[in-house]
Every structure is written in structure tokens, then in C-alpha cells.
Amino acid sequence: MPLHMNLRDREPIAAALRRFKKLLERSGIHKEMRKRSHYEKPCEIRRRAELKKLSAIRKASTPRVKKTKDKK
């Protein structure tokens, strides 16, 4: 999955770098690099997935509080 970014005419380097960082963040490459920086045992992967599933279930089962605007 190659990333493409075109530089605009007379665009400052700082702005181009900021756009590039956002592009990397949106593509998920940086997250993937951090995830793969250390070896993770298969049992740890399964444990992490199970905890994520339980967290999602817990979050879905909690009652949602409706936000209301204060009338002044």
C-alpha cells in the first residue's frame, strides 16, 4: 500500500511534514510499526483480543445517559 503525497507550489516544509504525518496516522502505518516493534506471544495476542471483546460488551451493556441542553 504505497502512500502518495503531492507537494504544493511554494508550500513550506513544515506544512508538508504536518500533512505527511497526518497521512501516516490515517493510513495506520505508524500504529502497525509500534505494534510490531516487539514480539508478542500468541497467548498474549489471544488475551488482548479477549479483553478487548469483554470491554466492548461491557461498554455496550451500560445505559447511555442522554445529554440535555440547559435552557436559560
Backbone as CSV, one residue per row, in Angstrom:
resi,resn,N_x,N_y,N_z,CA_x,CA_y,CA_z,C_x,C_y,C_z
1,MET,0.844,-1.178,0.000,0.000,0.000,0.000,0.885,1.235,0.000
2,PRO,1.270,1.717,-1.169,2.117,2.902,-1.220,1.321,4.163,-0.892
3,LEU,1.966,5.069,-0.226,1.357,6.360,0.099,1.839,7.393,-0.903
4,HIS,0.929,8.219,-1.363,1.292,9.277,-2.298,0.902,10.606,-1.698
5,MET,1.813,11.566,-1.795,1.532,12.912,-1.325,2.190,13.877,-2.294
6,ASN,1.399,14.759,-2.866,1.935,15.746,-3.787,2.255,17.031,-3.034
7,LEU,3.423,17.563,-3.289,3.785,18.836,-2.682,3.187,19.964,-3.500
8,ARG,2.651,20.945,-2.821,2.051,22.087,-3.491,3.132,23.117,-3.795
9,ASP,2.873,23.972,-4.750,3.827,25.035,-5.088,4.018,25.961,-3.900
10,ARG,5.267,26.236,-3.600,5.654,27.161,-2.529,5.074,26.770,-1.164
11,GLU,4.891,25.492,-0.958,4.401,25.014,0.336,5.569,24.905,1.300
12,PRO,5.432,25.484,2.493,6.515,25.371,3.473,6.756,23.912,3.867
13,ILE,7.992,23.612,4.187,8.366,22.250,4.571,7.596,21.805,5.814
14,ALA,7.409,22.719,6.752,6.701,22.371,7.989,5.271,21.938,7.696
15,ALA,4.607,22.631,6.783,3.222,22.280,6.440,3.179,20.930,5.727
16,ALA,4.136,20.705,4.824,4.184,19.427,4.105,4.458,18.276,5.074
17,LEU,5.352,18.499,6.024,5.662,17.467,7.010,4.437,17.163,7.878
18,ARG,3.699,18.207,8.253,2.490,18.022,9.055,1.449,17.211,8.276
19,ARG,1.289,17.532,6.983,0.352,16.766,6.155,0.798,15.314,6.024
20,PHE,2.116,15.097,5.901,2.646,13.751,5.770,2.403,12.944,7.045
21,LYS,2.598,13.567,8.198,2.357,12.884,9.465,0.892,12.492,9.611
22,LYS,-0.016,13.375,9.198,-1.440,13.060,9.251,-1.777,11.924,8.297
23,LEU,-1.145,11.908,7.132,-1.355,10.838,6.167,-0.913,9.495,6.744
24,LEU,0.239,9.481,7.403,0.717,8.254,8.047,-0.237,7.804,9.152
25,GLU,-0.727,8.757,9.927,-1.622,8.426,11.035,-2.926,7.829,10.511
26,ARG,-3.494,8.423,9.455,-4.743,7.933,8.900,-4.581,6.565,8.240
27,SER,-3.412,6.309,7.678,-3.205,5.040,6.993,-2.969,3.897,7.978
28,GLY,-2.575,4.200,9.206,-2.364,3.179,10.221,-0.975,2.561,10.196
29,ILE,-0.082,3.092,9.376,1.266,2.531,9.268,2.043,2.715,10.575
30,HIS,1.941,3.904,11.154,2.684,4.189,12.384,2.208,3.274,13.520
31,LYS,0.896,3.074,13.594,0.330,2.201,14.626,0.822,0.770,14.435
32,GLU,0.849,0.330,13.181,1.316,-1.024,12.863,2.795,-1.188,13.214
33,MET,3.602,-0.160,12.961,5.033,-0.230,13.283,5.237,-0.357,14.789
34,ARG,4.493,0.426,15.564,4.612,0.339,17.016,4.171,-1.040,17.510
35,LYS,3.116,-1.567,16.892,2.598,-2.871,17.298,3.614,-3.971,17.031
36,ARG,4.329,-3.885,15.927,5.272,-4.921,15.538,6.709,-4.668,16.019
37,SER,6.918,-3.637,16.819,8.282,-3.319,17.252,8.838,-4.387,18.198
38,HIS,7.957,-5.076,18.928,8.370,-6.143,19.841,7.549,-7.383,19.554
39,TYR,8.156,-8.518,19.739,7.440,-9.777,19.526,6.404,-9.968,20.617
40,GLU,5.246,-10.411,20.209,4.181,-10.686,21.157,3.784,-12.152,21.014
41,LYS,3.782,-12.866,22.116,3.444,-14.285,22.097,1.996,-14.473,21.657
42,PRO,1.713,-15.609,21.030,0.334,-15.871,20.606,-0.664,-15.849,21.769
43,CYS,-0.240,-16.328,22.929,-1.160,-16.313,24.075,-1.460,-14.871,24.502
44,GLU,-0.485,-13.971,24.365,-0.713,-12.568,24.704,-1.661,-11.918,23.703
45,ILE,-1.548,-12.309,22.436,-2.446,-11.780,21.405,-3.881,-12.211,21.696
46,ARG,-4.049,-13.495,22.033,-5.389,-14.001,22.353,-5.948,-13.309,23.588
47,ARG,-5.100,-13.118,24.588,-5.539,-12.459,25.823,-5.978,-11.021,25.540
48,ARG,-5.208,-10.305,24.735,-5.537,-8.933,24.395,-6.867,-8.864,23.627
49,ALA,-7.079,-9.811,22.705,-8.327,-9.844,21.937,-9.516,-10.124,22.847
50,GLU,-9.341,-11.050,23.793,-10.416,-11.385,24.728,-10.763,-10.189,25.606
51,LEU,-9.756,-9.478,26.098,-10.007,-8.294,26.921,-10.708,-7.205,26.121
52,LYS,-10.335,-7.067,24.867,-10.973,-6.061,24.005,-12.439,-6.401,23.787
53,LYS,-12.720,-7.710,23.585,-14.093,-8.149,23.390,-14.922,-7.897,24.644
54,LEU,-14.373,-8.234,25.802,-15.090,-8.032,27.059,-15.344,-6.549,27.321
55,SER,-14.377,-5.725,26.976,-14.536,-4.287,27.159,-15.655,-3.750,26.277
56,ALA,-15.734,-4.228,25.042,-16.789,-3.792,24.129,-18.157,-4.228,24.634
57,ILE,-18.243,-5.443,25.172,-19.510,-5.941,25.715,-19.917,-5.106,26.922
58,ARG,-18.959,-4.829,27.795,-19.232,-4.034,28.996,-19.696,-2.634,28.607
59,LYS,-19.051,-2.058,27.619,-19.397,-0.707,27.175,-20.791,-0.680,26.564
60,ALA,-21.139,-1.725,25.802,-22.445,-1.784,25.155,-23.566,-2.030,26.156
61,SER,-23.275,-2.690,27.251,-24.322,-3.033,28.211,-24.614,-1.907,29.200
62,THR,-23.756,-0.922,29.312,-24.008,0.172,30.234,-25.061,1.102,29.649
63,PRO,-25.969,1.605,30.482,-27.003,2.502,29.960,-26.401,3.838,29.536
64,ARG,-26.888,4.337,28.408,-26.383,5.614,27.903,-27.145,6.747,28.578
65,VAL,-26.421,7.776,28.943,-27.028,8.946,29.551,-27.258,9.968,28.455
66,LYS,-28.490,10.446,28.363,-28.833,11.401,27.335,-28.416,12.794,27.788
67,LYS,-27.706,13.499,26.913,-27.281,14.849,27.237,-28.391,15.822,26.870
68,THR,-28.711,16.716,27.784,-29.733,17.714,27.509,-29.134,19.091,27.632
69,LYS,-29.659,19.991,26.853,-29.177,21.367,26.910,-29.906,22.106,28.028
70,ASP,-29.149,22.941,28.735,-29.740,23.751,29.787,-30.463,24.928,29.138
71,LYS,-31.721,25.119,29.516,-32.476,26.265,28.996,-32.286,27.420,29.951
72,LYS,-31.828,28.523,29.408,-31.581,29.698,30.250,-32.533,30.812,29.909
